[in-house]
């Protein structure tokens, strides 16, 4: 047992909260990946980016458990500390960059629909590979460079990612609204108009929530007297982790009949035999 001041005790409380968040994040995203694994007909090129985000978010939860359990038990030091910091930075970056990749892919599908339909699987794989390579570079910079260099590199790239995310979803919203007005005047494709409008609203909510969870911590990096290990910084990290908890809701809101597939997966894994469950319909309607 290590001796701790009141300030460190408050940080331990926040660390315990983040461990709890990590468990929920890991469970929710692993369940999401299991749903896709048990319903392989859902896995198409348009879901590759979403699967990458789910994997990154699940690993964010895993790294949160490792990092903050070590802080609570006073074992967060030496090589293990560097290892945890590296994982934390890589997976946090991959989660954010993955959301940006989803946003850009959806913008491309909405604004340049014909080109999107003709795009090959290779471009999705290249985008995902770039997401993880850039995240790994961020992790290396975080543990290998000076605190100031890693701090400013991380902050600038995070803000740039949030700007791209916002621009992509604004473009989607404007395009869908414009299409809705044109097609409503022609009184054709009403069902498609409704579906695309709901998608645009959903993506707007997702974007707003991502900004709300990431911006406070990013702004704090600019504040004079910034301290990476403090109760204030940990409070902002608690908020930021909420983004990885909510990300699985994207699947419920965007993917058609995903809830049915999830229910089928839970029953298949925990309650029923596989042959007792009726197969689900094609769930992809992106």
Order of alpha helices (4+ residues) and beta strands (2+ residues): alpha-alpha-alpha-alpha-alpha-alpha-alpha-alpha-alpha-alpha
